[in-house]
Amino acid sequence: MKKPSILLADDHPLILKGTTDFLGSKNYPILATTNNGQKAYNLIVKLKPNIAILDYDMPKLNGQEIALKIKHNKLATKVVLLTLHKQESLLQEVGKSLTAYLTKDAALEELEVCLNTIQQGDTYIGKRLQKNTPFNTTNQTLAQLSTTEVKILKYINQNLTSTQIAEELFISKRTVEKHRSNIIRKLGLGSTPNALIIWLKQQPNIFD
């Protein structure tokens, strides 16, 4: 598998150099590095890297602000956010504006696994974040779903049929079925007709 192109941004020169050297040793193509959030965003727009690895705390724009601008402007670059401190609000953005979230104290030891996971189309949350933060795997899984998919999942949980859901959302039954298939794929469920219903019954407090 071809390695993704990378842009790195961190306002700490030693961390920026360490991450750059590490990825270079693994033969990742690094398009640019910077220590400034606004420059990072401008470079992302110009160079269109596959992945941007961004420090949270930077001058001009922080990493999350850059990620939100990327999402708002529908850019294809995926964002790996690095922080010194764990933040619940950032965890909730994984699968939305963020593709991955790591703490700096574990970044290098997990970064290659993280990048491989992203290449396979999945999101990634650092092991230390999963271990030390009250953030369960159900919420992590839901973060991978789009807003419409979450709405449809809620309706399925209320025992509505695809036809009824289509009426509620003013979309076609075929579109609902397509969303259902995407949900099943993202949740990693089997192809049996009741797989989604069974999964929901196993998560009784999912929408509490």
Protein Blocks (a to p, Z undefined) as FASTA:
>chain_A
ZZdddddddfbfklmmmmmmmmmmnopacfbdcfbfklmmmmmmmnopabdcddfbdghi
afklmmmmmmmnopabdcddddfbdcfklmmmgoilpmbdcdfklmmmmmmmmmmmmmno
pacddfklmmmpccdfklmmmmmpcfklmmmmmmmmnopafklmmmmnopafklmmmmmm
mmmmmnopafbfklmmmmmmmmmmlmZZ
